[in-house]
Amino acid sequence: MAQYHYDEAGNMAAYFLITFLALVLVPTTLLSLRPSKKSLAGCQCQPCIEQRQRIGAFRPKFSKKTYFLIAGWSLLGFIGYKVAHAELDNKIYDPFEILGIKMTIRENLEKYGNPDGRVDVSMGIAIPKWIVEGKNNVWVLGFYGIVFGGALPALVVRICYLALPSLSLIVLQGRWWFGNRQKTKDSINALSAAAFFKTLKEESTFEEVLGTLGKAFQYELATPKANAVPELDALEKQIQEQAGLKWNEVRKVCGNDLPRRKGLILLYAHLLRLDIQSSALRSEQRQILLQAPLLLNALLNIATSRNWLSPSVAVMRLHAYLTQALLPGPERVRFAQLPGIKVEEATTLAPQATDLREFEQVLIEKHDTRMLDVRTALSKWGRAEIVDAAFKAITPSAKQSFLLPVIGERVVTPSSIVFLVVKLRLSPPRLNPVAEKELDIDEIKRRLTLNEEKDEEFLIGKKEAEETPSEDLLPGWVHAPFWPGERKPSWWIVLGDEKSNRVVVPPMKITEIPFARPNHERDYRSYKIQFQAPQNVGVFTWRIQLISDSFVHEDTYRDIILKIEDASTLPSEDPSEDEISDPDEDTIAGQMAAMRGGPVKKKVDDESDDESSTDDDNGNDSSSDSDSD
């Protein structure tokens, strides 16, 4: 009969726990010891430096992983110390002591047929007895459910994500495992997405988009405390004085729900650069601003899913207004992005300036002390430039069932696969001018050939953007002295039809556009968007817009034409080029074809040809001799 002995002292369970902790802590510690990536360089103007210092104050000194490792290794050390100093209570088996009792041996032989008596099978279990007691079943099962159903899968997904970033499937499974059913794929509340879907219209303006965004605060924010309401009333009064009728329009769309009102007031206070006295409200405002990009991305997905161009562009541009803390307004408001420039000074300080470089020149002439910060900011300004934009078609082959890439195909047929290839670079207003070198004809041809080869290689590749250039050519952290976090500049490539207010292709968000490199053989970076050509024949005039998510009124555009022609206009192929010639009679293939009764080429008599040609030559010689006579 088997008997079970539980580990009352906990020694065997300690060995199991040490093994488990070591399997978890060792790989996690090794991953945390990897050298961190090189931090990006940001705008070096004084307001941006001060803002980054304030952002650093919000960061905890130690991350959650650090606390986990400290606690884990401490627990491992404690258990190891306990095991090392544990007292063993095992009894040593002494057969001589047992054999010395003769009467006992005789009785055992008579009763059990064994001098040792009854033999029991003893099994030790490496867990304390209280774990298997009935009264503790709920707690034990709950603990195992948390560890093996939650913590362990999360750790495995995290380690795989850090060690093998290419295993995106594991990351997706981890997100699915821990996903909340109340969240959408855009990581916002499902009720917020429903409110966006019902409120956003095809003709929505900036104010209506802001009001639609405010509806999400009902589900994304907690109800404000009563002591915070008076300051909210004071902020709303200031907003009413500065925004006027636009604020009333936004409030009308948003509604009067208290969380919506609080979120919208804090959002507008940021856009108007109003000071907030309450530290609690400042903290909530920071959370709202950091969550705003997620809400705007969800709003953008709804607008583009309906192919609405105007609301989509308004949502994209709202990213930049929030980044620079500016209320949507006239074009001259972009001067208030410069360090130290207030909104009211954007129209009065340099009324004749039409661009940022002219505004800087006015500051220089007035010996303004803000000139140095403005010059520093403009040296890394994210003004993007469209170097070139063109359509590249992939037309179906007439002889084969698959698609053949035709680089630079002039004829685009209905429903064919088309690539929009856009070449971009950054040209800051303070870019140092460099004299262009005069190139000879050979160098020009070499560069043209090189760029054509790279364009073709990029077009038939799978990536949507060319290889990332050197980090020295990237802008780094964007100039954003009012944004509560570090931000990399990004842009959207939008292909739309202005006449019908329709998005032709879903916008593509890009980043890491390199700075211009004068006299370089490839002074840009290429991006491509794949889509299907319209089914109708005709000429389509569209517009490519490059919209920044960080700089106000720094968008650029280019009109582009796509001509769709009927497939019958394609040049016909010469059938003689595709014919397979018959094998020669004197070859192995020809002999096998002749055995099967197939056609073969007859062998040409070379000797007869040589004789005839020789006769012709002799005749010509004799005739020439007679002529000479």
C-alpha positions in Angstrom: 0.0 0.0 0.0 1.4 3.3 -1.0 1.8 6.1 1.5 2.3 9.8 0.7 4.6 11.9 2.8 4.3 15.7 2.3 7.1 18.1 2.5 6.3 19.6 5.9 9.6 21.4 6.1 9.3 22.9 2.6 12.7 21.8 1.5 11.7 20.0 -1.7 9.2 22.8 -2.6 12.0 25.3 -2.2 14.1 23.5 -4.9 11.2 23.7 -7.3 10.7 27.4 -6.7 14.4 28.1 -7.1 14.3 26.3 -10.5 11.2 28.3 -11.6 12.6 31.6 -10.6 15.9 30.9 -12.3 14.2 30.1 -15.5 12.3 33.4 -15.4 14.9 35.8 -14.0 18.0 34.7 -15.9 16.8 35.4 -19.5 14.9 38.6 -18.3 18.1 39.9 -16.7 20.2 39.2 -19.7 17.8 41.0 -22.0 17.7 44.0 -19.6 21.5 44.2 -19.8 21.6 44.8 -23.5 22.9 48.2 -24.5 20.1 50.6 -25.1 19.6 52.2 -28.4 21.2 55.5 -29.1 18.9 58.3 -28.1 17.7 60.7 -30.8 18.9 64.2 -30.9 16.1 66.7 -30.8 15.6 70.4 -31.3 18.2 72.4 -29.3 16.3 75.6 -28.8 15.9 76.6 -25.2 12.2 76.0 -24.9 12.5 72.4 -26.2 15.4 71.7 -23.8 13.4 72.9 -20.9 10.4 70.9 -22.0 12.5 67.7 -22.2 13.7 68.3 -18.7 10.1 68.6 -17.5 9.2 65.4 -19.3 12.1 63.6 -17.6 10.8 64.6 -14.2 7.6 62.6 -14.9 9.6 59.4 -15.7 10.2 57.0 -12.8 13.7 56.4 -11.8 13.2 52.7 -12.0 11.0 50.9 -14.5 8.6 48.1 -13.6 11.0 45.6 -15.0 13.7 46.8 -12.6 11.4 46.4 -9.6 10.4 42.9 -10.8 14.0 41.9 -11.1 14.9 43.3 -7.7 12.0 41.5 -6.0 12.7 38.2 -8.0 16.4 38.0 -7.2 15.7 38.9 -3.5 13.2 36.1 -3.3 15.6 33.7 -5.0 18.4 34.7 -2.6 16.1 34.2 0.4 15.0 30.8 -0.7 18.6 29.8 -1.5 19.7 30.9 2.0 16.9 28.9 3.6 17.7 25.8 1.6 21.4 26.0 2.4 20.8 26.2 6.2 17.9 23.7 6.4 18.2 20.8 8.8 17.8 17.3 7.4 15.6 14.9 9.5 16.2 11.8 7.4 16.7 8.6 9.5 19.7 6.5 8.5 18.8 2.9 7.6 20.8 0.5 9.8 20.3 -3.2 8.8 22.6 -4.5 11.6 20.4 -3.0 14.2 17.3 -4.7 12.7 19.0 -8.1 12.3 20.0 -8.1 15.9 16.4 -8.7 16.9 16.0 -12.4 16.2 12.4 -12.9 17.5 11.2 -10.1 15.3 12.9 -11.6 12.3 11.2 -14.9 12.9 7.8 -13.3 13.3 8.2 -11.3 10.1 9.1 -14.5 8.2 6.1 -16.3 9.5 3.7 -13.5 8.9 5.0 -11.8 5.8 7.7 -14.1 4.4 10.2 -11.3 4.7 12.6 -10.8 7.6 12.1 -7.1 7.2 8.4 -7.4 7.8 5.8 -5.5 5.9 7.3 -3.3 3.2 5.4 -0.1 2.4 6.1 2.0 -0.7 6.8 5.6 0.3 6.5 8.5 -2.1 7.6 12.1 -1.3 5.8 15.1 -2.8 7.7 18.4 -3.1 4.8 20.5 -1.7 3.6 21.3 1.7 0.6 19.4 3.0 -1.6 22.5 3.4 -1.6 23.1 -0.3 -3.7 19.9 -0.9 -6.1 20.4 2.0 -9.7 20.9 0.9 -10.1 24.3 2.6 -7.3 25.8 0.6 -8.4 24.6 -2.9 -9.8 27.9 -4.1 -6.7 29.9 -3.1 -4.3 27.4 -4.6 -6.2 27.2 -7.9 -6.5 30.9 -8.1 -2.7 31.3 -7.6 -1.9 28.8 -10.3 -4.4 30.5 -12.6 -2.7 33.9 -12.2 0.8 32.5 -12.6 0.4 30.1 -15.5 -2.6 31.7 -17.2 -1.5 35.3 -16.9 2.0 36.2 -15.7 3.9 33.4 -17.5 2.4 33.9 -21.0 2.9 37.6 -20.6 6.6 37.1 -19.8 7.0 34.6 -22.7 5.5 37.1 -25.1 7.6 39.9 -23.8 10.8 38.0 -24.0 10.1 36.8 -27.5 9.2 40.3 -28.6 12.5 41.7 -27.3 14.7 38.9 -28.5 13.0 38.1 -31.8 11.1 41.2 -33.1 10.5 39.4 -36.4 8.1 37.0 -34.7 5.1 39.4 -35.1 2.7 36.5 -34.8 3.7 35.9 -31.2 3.2 39.6 -30.4 -0.2 39.5 -32.0 -1.2 36.4 -30.0 0.0 38.1 -26.9 -2.2 41.1 -27.6 -5.1 38.9 -28.3 -4.5 36.9 -25.1 -4.6 40.1 -23.0 -6.9 42.1 -25.1 -9.9 43.8 -23.6 -13.2 43.2 -25.3 -14.1 46.8 -24.6 -11.2 48.1 -26.7 -11.1 48.3 -30.4 -8.0 47.6 -32.6 -7.1 51.3 -32.2 -6.9 50.8 -28.4 -9.8 53.1 -27.6 -13.1 52.3 -26.0 -15.6 50.7 -28.3 -18.3 53.3 -27.2 -15.9 56.1 -28.3 -15.6 54.5 -31.7 -19.3 54.2 -31.9 -19.7 57.9 -31.1 -17.2 58.8 -33.7 -19.0 56.7 -36.3 -22.4 58.4 -35.6 -21.1 62.0 -35.3 -18.5 62.4 -38.1 -20.0 63.8 -41.3 -18.6 64.2 -44.8 -18.6 68.0 -44.6 -17.3 68.1 -41.0 -15.1 71.2 -40.3 -12.3 71.6 -37.8 -14.7 72.6 -35.0 -17.0 69.7 -35.7 -14.0 67.3 -35.7 -12.9 68.7 -32.3 -16.5 68.3 -31.0 -16.5 64.7 -32.2 -13.2 64.1 -30.5 -14.6 65.5 -27.3 -17.4 62.9 -27.2 -14.8 60.2 -26.5 -13.9 61.8 -23.1 -17.1 60.5 -21.7 -15.8 56.9 -21.9 -12.0 57.6 -21.7 -12.0 59.8 -18.6 -13.4 59.5 -15.0 -16.0 61.9 -13.7 -14.2 65.0 -12.3 -14.2 65.7 -8.6 -16.4 68.5 -7.2 -13.4 70.6 -6.1 -12.1 70.7 -9.7 -15.3 72.1 -11.2 -14.8 75.8 -10.2 -11.4 76.0 -11.9 -13.0 74.4 -15.0 -15.6 77.1 -15.0 -12.8 79.8 -14.9 -11.0 78.1 -17.8 -14.1 77.9 -19.8 -14.7 81.6 -19.3 -11.2 82.4 -20.7 -11.8 80.0 -23.6 -15.1 81.7 -24.4 -13.5 85.1 -24.5 -10.7 84.0 -26.8 -12.4 81.4 -29.1 -15.8 83.1 -29.3 -18.4 81.5 -31.5 -16.1 78.6 -32.5 -16.2 77.4 -28.9 -20.0 77.4 -28.9 -20.0 75.4 -32.1 -17.6 72.8 -30.6 -19.7 72.6 -27.4 -22.9 72.1 -29.4 -21.4 69.0 -31.2 -19.7 67.6 -28.0 -22.7 67.9 -25.6 -22.9 68.9 -21.9 -21.8 65.7 -20.3 -19.4 66.5 -17.4 -16.5 64.3 -18.5 -16.9 65.5 -22.1 -16.9 69.1 -20.9 -13.8 68.6 -18.7 -11.8 66.9 -21.5 -12.8 69.5 -24.0 -11.9 72.4 -21.7 -8.5 70.9 -20.9 -7.9 70.3 -24.6 -8.8 73.9 -25.6 -6.8 75.2 -22.7 -3.8 73.5 -24.3 -4.6 74.9 -27.8 -4.9 78.4 -26.4 -1.8 78.0 -24.2 -3.7 78.8 -21.0 -2.0 78.3 -17.6 -3.7 75.7 -15.3 -3.1 76.2 -11.5 -4.4 72.8 -10.3 -1.7 70.1 -10.4 -4.4 67.5 -10.7 -5.9 69.2 -13.7 -2.4 69.5 -15.3 -1.9 65.8 -14.8 -5.2 65.0 -16.4 -4.5 67.4 -19.3 -1.2 65.6 -19.9 -3.0 62.2 -20.0 -5.6 63.6 -22.4 -2.9 65.0 -24.8 -0.9 61.7 -24.8 -4.1 59.8 -25.5 -5.3 62.2 -28.2 -3.2 60.6 -31.0 -4.9 57.3 -30.5 -8.3 58.9 -30.6 -7.4 60.8 -33.7 -6.1 57.7 -35.4 -9.4 55.9 -34.7 -11.3 59.0 -36.1 -9.1 59.0 -39.2 -9.8 55.3 -39.8 -13.5 56.0 -39.8 -13.2 58.9 -42.2 -11.0 57.1 -44.6 -13.1 53.9 -44.5 -15.9 56.1 -46.0 -13.4 57.8 -48.5 -14.1 61.2 -47.1 -11.3 63.6 -48.0 -12.0 66.8 -46.1 -12.6 65.2 -42.7 -9.6 63.0 -43.2 -7.3 66.0 -43.9 -8.8 67.9 -40.9 -8.1 65.0 -38.6 -4.5 64.7 -39.8 -3.8 68.4 -39.5 -5.3 68.4 -36.0 -2.3 66.3 -34.9 0.0 69.2 -35.7 -2.2 71.8 -34.0 -2.1 69.7 -30.8 1.6 69.3 -31.1 2.3 73.0 -31.4 -0.5 74.1 -29.0 -2.2 76.3 -31.6 -5.9 76.7 -32.3 -6.8 76.1 -36.0 -6.8 79.4 -37.8 -5.3 81.4 -40.6 -2.0 80.6 -42.2 -0.1 83.3 -40.3 -0.7 81.4 -37.1 2.2 79.1 -38.1 4.7 81.8 -37.0 3.6 81.1 -33.4 5.3 77.7 -33.7 8.7 79.5 -33.4 10.3 79.5 -29.9 9.2 82.4 -27.8 6.7 83.8 -30.3 3.1 84.3 -29.0 0.0 83.9 -31.0 -0.8 87.6 -31.0 2.7 88.4 -32.2 2.3 86.1 -35.2 0.3 88.8 -37.0 1.8 92.0 -35.6 5.5 91.4 -35.2 6.3 90.9 -38.9 3.1 91.7 -40.9 4.9 91.6 -44.3 6.6 88.2 -43.8 5.2 85.4 -46.0 7.4 82.5 -44.8 9.5 81.5 -41.8 12.8 82.7 -43.3 11.4 86.2 -43.8 10.0 86.2 -40.2 13.5 85.3 -39.0 15.0 88.1 -41.0 12.7 90.6 -39.3 13.8 89.4 -35.9 17.4 89.8 -37.0 16.8 93.4 -38.1 15.1 94.2 -34.8 17.9 92.6 -32.8 15.3 90.5 -31.0 16.8 88.2 -28.3 14.7 85.3 -29.5 16.5 85.3 -32.8 19.1 82.6 -31.7 16.4 80.1 -30.6 14.4 80.7 -33.8 17.5 80.1 -35.9 18.3 76.9 -34.0 14.8 75.6 -34.4 14.7 76.4 -38.2 17.9 74.5 -38.8 16.1 71.2 -38.1 12.6 72.3 -39.2 10.5 69.5 -40.8 9.6 71.1 -44.1 9.2 68.2 -46.5 9.6 68.5 -50.3 8.2 66.3 -53.0 11.1 65.7 -55.4 9.2 63.6 -57.8 5.9 61.6 -58.0 4.9 59.2 -60.7 2.7 56.2 -61.4 4.3 52.9 -62.3 2.0 50.3 -63.8 2.0 46.5 -63.7 0.1 45.3 -66.8 -1.0 41.8 -67.4 0.9 39.7 -70.0 -1.0 38.6 -73.0 0.6 35.1 -73.0 0.8 34.3 -69.3 -1.6 34.2 -66.4 0.6 36.0 -63.9 1.5 39.7 -63.8 4.7 40.9 -65.2 6.1 44.2 -63.8 6.6 46.7 -66.6 8.7 49.5 -65.3 7.7 52.9 -66.7 4.8 51.4 -68.7 3.1 54.2 -70.6 -0.2 52.5 -71.1 -2.2 51.8 -67.9 -5.2 49.6 -68.5 -8.4 49.4 -66.4 -8.1 47.5 -63.1 -4.3 47.0 -63.5 -2.0 47.2 -60.5 -0.5 50.6 -60.1 2.3 52.0 -57.8 2.4 55.6 -56.8 6.1 56.3 -56.2 6.9 59.5 -54.3 10.4 60.8 -53.7 10.8 63.0 -50.6 13.4 65.0 -48.7 13.5 67.6 -45.9 14.5 71.1 -46.8 14.6 73.3 -43.6 14.4 77.0 -44.1 17.8 77.4 -42.5 19.5 74.8 -44.7 23.0 76.0 -45.5 23.3 76.8 -49.2 25.8 74.7 -51.1 27.1 75.5 -54.5 26.1 72.8 -57.0 28.9 71.1 -58.7 29.1 71.0 -62.5 29.0 67.4 -63.7 30.3 66.2 -67.0 28.2 64.1 -69.3 29.6 60.8 -68.2 28.9 61.5 -64.5 25.3 62.6 -65.4 24.7 59.4 -67.3 26.2 57.3 -64.5 23.9 58.8 -61.9 20.9 58.5 -64.2 21.7 54.8 -64.7 22.3 54.2 -61.0 19.0 55.8 -60.0 17.0 53.9 -62.6 18.5 50.6 -61.3 17.6 51.5 -57.7 14.1 52.6 -58.7 13.5 49.4 -60.5 14.9 47.3 -57.6 12.7 49.3 -55.1 9.6 48.9 -57.3 9.7 45.1 -57.5 10.7 44.8 -53.8 8.2 44.1 -51.0 9.0 47.1 -48.8 7.0 50.3 -48.9 10.0 52.5 -48.3 13.6 52.5 -49.2 16.3 51.5 -46.7 16.5 53.9 -43.8 19.3 56.4 -44.4 22.0 57.3 -41.9 20.8 58.6 -38.5 22.8 61.8 -39.1 20.3 62.7 -41.9 17.2 62.2 -39.8 15.5 65.1 -38.0 15.3 63.4 -34.5 12.9 64.7 -31.9 10.6 67.4 -33.3 10.4 71.0 -32.2 7.4 70.9 -29.8 8.0 73.0 -26.6 4.3 72.5 -25.5 3.9 68.8 -26.1 4.1 66.6 -22.9 6.3 64.0 -24.5 9.1 63.4 -27.0 7.8 63.1 -30.5 9.2 62.0 -33.8 7.9 63.8 -36.9 5.7 61.9 -39.3 3.8 62.6 -42.4 0.8 61.2 -44.4 0.9 60.6 -48.1 -2.7 61.2 -49.3 -3.9 60.7 -52.8 -7.3 62.3 -53.2 -9.8 63.8 -55.7 -10.5 67.4 -54.7 -13.4 67.7 -57.1 -15.4 64.8 -55.6 -14.0 65.1 -52.1 -12.9 61.5 -52.1 -9.8 59.6 -50.9 -8.5 57.5 -53.8 -6.1 55.4 -51.7 -6.0 55.1 -47.9 -3.4 57.4 -46.5 0.1 56.0 -45.8 1.9 57.3 -42.7 5.6 57.6 -43.1 8.5 58.7 -41.1 12.3 59.2 -41.3 12.4 61.5 -44.3 16.1 62.4 -44.7 17.5 65.9 -44.9 18.5 67.1 -48.3 22.1 66.3 -49.4 23.2 68.7 -52.1 25.4 67.2 -54.8 24.6 63.7 -53.7 23.7 61.1 -56.3 20.5 60.2 -54.5 19.2 63.2 -52.6 15.9 61.7 -51.4 14.1 58.7 -50.1 11.4 56.8 -52.1 8.0 55.6 -50.9 5.4 53.6 -52.8 1.7 52.9 -52.5 0.1 50.1 -54.3 -3.5 50.2 -55.5 -5.8 49.1 -58.3 -6.5 51.4 -61.2 -10.1 52.5 -61.9 -12.2 50.3 -64.0 -13.2 53.1 -66.4 -11.2 54.5 -69.3 -10.3 58.1 -69.0 -8.0 60.8 -67.6 -8.0 61.2 -63.8 -6.6 64.4 -62.2 -5.7 63.8 -58.6 -3.7 65.5 -56.0 -0.9 64.1 -53.8 -0.8 65.8 -50.4 2.0 65.4 -47.9 0.6 66.3 -44.5 2.7 66.7 -41.4 1.6 65.6 -37.9 4.0 67.9 -36.1 4.2 71.2 -38.0 1.3 73.6 -38.8 0.9 74.8 -42.4 3.9 72.9 -43.6 2.0 70.7 -45.9 2.8 70.4 -49.6 1.0 69.0 -52.6 1.4 68.1 -56.2 -1.2 67.5 -58.9 -0.8 64.3 -60.8 -2.6 62.7 -63.8 -3.4 59.1 -64.4 -4.5 58.1 -67.9 -6.4 54.9 -68.2 -6.6 53.4 -71.8 -8.3 50.5 -73.2 -6.4 47.2 -73.4 -6.8 47.1 -77.2 -4.3 50.0 -77.4 -1.5 47.7 -76.1 1.0 46.9 -78.9 0.4 43.5 -80.4 3.2 40.9 -80.0 4.9 39.4 -83.0 3.9 35.7 -83.0 7.1 34.8 -84.8 9.1 35.8 -81.6 7.2 33.3 -79.5 7.4 30.4 -81.9 9.6 27.5 -80.9 11.7 26.3 -83.9 11.7 22.6 -84.8 14.8 20.6 -83.8 17.5 19.8 -86.4 17.4 16.4 -88.0 21.0 15.5 -87.0 20.5 16.3 -83.2 19.3 14.0 -80.5 16.1 16.0 -80.1 15.5 15.8 -83.8 16.0 12.1 -83.9 13.6 11.6 -81.0 11.0 13.9 -82.7 11.4 11.9 -85.9 10.7 8.6 -84.1 7.5 10.1 -82.7 6.5 11.4 -86.1 7.1 15.0 -85.3 8.4 17.7 -87.6 12.2 18.2 -87.9 14.5 20.5 -89.9 16.2 18.8 -92.8 19.9 18.8 -92.9 21.4 21.3 -95.5 24.0 19.8 -97.9 27.0 22.0 -97.1 29.2 20.3 -99.8 26.8 21.2 -102.6 26.7 24.7 -101.3 30.4 24.9 -101.2 30.7 23.6 -104.8 28.1 25.9 -106.1 29.8 28.9 -104.5 33.2 27.7 -105.9 31.8 27.5 -109.4 30.3 30.9 -109.0 33.7 32.3 -107.9 35.5 30.6 -110.8 33.0 31.9 -113.3 33.4 35.4 -111.9 37.2 35.1 -112.2 37.1 34.0 -115.8 34.8 36.7 -116.8 37.0 39.2 -115.1 40.0 37.8 -117.1 38.2 38.1 -120.4 37.3 41.7 -119.6 40.9 42.5 -118.9 41.9 41.1 -122.2 
